[in-house]
Amino acid sequence: LGIYARNAFQFCVSLVVGRSTASREQVDACRSVAVHLGNKFKALELEMQFLSDKKFADNLRPVLKGIRQQLNEREGCYQCNVDVVGRDSICFRVVLPKKPPPPFTLGDVPVPLVPLEELLEEQPSDHDFDLLLRQLIPHVDGATSVGELKERSEEH
């Protein structure tokens, strides 16, 4: 006979997500979190019988509570760092993809939020600007429209 009475130990990890308010990305992120937690608990069970051995019963409840608290702390980012037993811990971070920027028209005017000229002067390894962007940056002045920038880039 194995270590389990029926030669198997089964457990389930799930997250409750409000389907009406959750985006597809949030549901996918929660699925990733559940899979990660399932894999970690499986590894802990195989290493030290963390789920099945009664000596760890007092440890399991605070671990689950810590995971639940940390997952509910941040909007758009699921991260967790909970100590389990000894050197074992559950650590991960799942970040939801950012929404794409709104579409722009040729009449829109790009306004720099940082000094673009200084970025060009920094080490090339810091910012990987392509040649076109390097030529375009001097013309982004907060007054020139996208259409005018397009025309200037076609001239060169």
C-alpha positions in Angstrom: 0.0 0.0 0.0 1.1 3.6 -0.7 1.1 6.5 1.7 -2.6 7.1 1.1 -5.5 4.8 2.2 -6.8 4.6 -1.4 -3.4 5.0 -3.1 -4.4 8.6 -4.1 -4.9 12.0 -2.6 -7.1 14.5 -4.4 -7.6 18.2 -3.7 -9.2 21.1 -5.6 -8.0 24.7 -5.9 -10.6 27.2 -7.2 -11.1 31.0 -7.3 -14.6 32.5 -7.3 -14.8 35.3 -9.9 -17.9 37.4 -10.6 -18.5 36.5 -14.3 -20.7 39.6 -14.9 -18.0 42.0 -13.8 -14.8 40.1 -14.8 -13.2 40.6 -18.2 -11.9 37.7 -20.2 -8.3 38.7 -19.2 -9.3 38.6 -15.5 -10.8 35.2 -15.8 -7.7 34.0 -17.7 -5.5 35.5 -15.0 -7.5 33.8 -12.2 -7.2 30.5 -14.1 -3.4 31.0 -14.1 -3.4 31.7 -10.4 -5.5 28.6 -9.7 -3.2 26.4 -11.8 -0.1 27.8 -10.1 -1.5 27.3 -6.6 -2.6 23.7 -7.5 0.9 22.9 -8.7 2.5 24.4 -5.6 0.2 22.6 -3.3 0.9 19.4 -5.2 4.7 19.9 -4.8 4.2 20.6 -1.1 2.2 17.4 -0.7 4.8 15.3 -2.6 7.6 16.8 -0.5 6.2 16.7 3.0 2.5 15.6 2.8 1.5 19.2 3.6 -2.1 18.7 2.8 -2.7 15.2 4.1 -0.5 15.1 7.3 -2.5 16.3 10.3 0.7 17.8 11.8 0.4 20.6 9.2 -3.3 21.3 9.8 -2.5 24.4 11.9 -0.3 25.7 9.1 -2.8 25.3 6.3 -5.4 27.7 7.4 -3.1 30.8 7.8 -1.5 30.0 4.5 -4.9 30.0 2.7 -5.9 33.1 4.6 -2.7 34.9 3.5 -3.2 33.9 -0.1 -6.8 35.1 -0.1 -5.8 38.5 1.5 -2.9 39.1 -0.9 -4.9 38.2 -4.0 -7.6 40.7 -3.0 -5.3 43.6 -2.3 -4.5 44.9 -5.7 -6.7 45.6 -8.7 -5.2 44.4 -12.0 -2.3 42.4 -10.4 -2.5 39.2 -8.6 0.6 38.6 -6.4 1.3 36.5 -3.5 4.3 35.9 -1.2 3.3 33.6 1.7 5.6 31.6 3.9 4.4 28.0 4.3 6.7 25.9 6.4 10.4 26.4 7.0 12.0 27.6 3.7 9.0 26.8 1.6 6.8 29.6 0.4 4.2 30.4 -2.3 5.4 33.3 -4.5 4.0 34.5 -7.8 2.8 37.5 -9.7 0.2 37.6 -12.5 -0.3 41.0 -14.1 -3.3 41.7 -16.3 -2.5 43.1 -19.8 -3.0 46.9 -20.0 -5.7 48.2 -22.2 -4.5 49.4 -25.6 -4.3 53.1 -26.0 -7.2 54.8 -27.7 -7.0 55.3 -31.4 -5.6 58.6 -32.6 -6.3 60.8 -35.7 -3.9 62.7 -37.8 -5.0 65.9 -36.2 -4.0 64.8 -32.7 -0.9 66.4 -31.2 1.6 64.3 -29.2 2.7 66.0 -26.0 5.9 64.7 -24.5 5.6 63.8 -20.8 9.4 63.4 -20.4 12.2 65.4 -22.0 12.7 63.4 -25.2 16.0 65.0 -26.2 17.6 63.8 -22.9 16.5 60.2 -23.7 18.4 60.4 -27.0 21.5 61.5 -25.2 21.5 58.6 -22.7 23.3 55.4 -23.4 21.9 53.5 -26.4 21.4 50.3 -24.2 19.0 52.2 -21.9 16.4 52.9 -24.7 16.3 50.9 -27.9 15.0 53.6 -30.2 14.9 52.7 -33.9 16.3 55.1 -36.5 12.9 56.5 -37.5 12.0 57.3 -33.9 15.4 59.0 -33.4 14.7 61.2 -36.4 11.2 62.0 -35.4 11.8 62.9 -31.7 13.3 66.4 -32.5 10.0 67.3 -34.2 7.7 66.3 -31.3 7.2 69.6 -29.7 3.7 69.6 -28.3 2.4 71.7 -31.2 3.0 69.6 -34.3 0.1 67.2 -35.2 0.5 63.6 -36.1 -0.3 64.3 -39.7 2.4 67.0 -39.9 4.9 64.6 -38.3 3.9 61.9 -40.8 4.6 64.4 -43.7 7.9 65.4 -42.3 9.0 61.7 -41.9 8.0 61.0 -45.5 10.2 63.9 -46.7 13.4 62.4 -45.2 
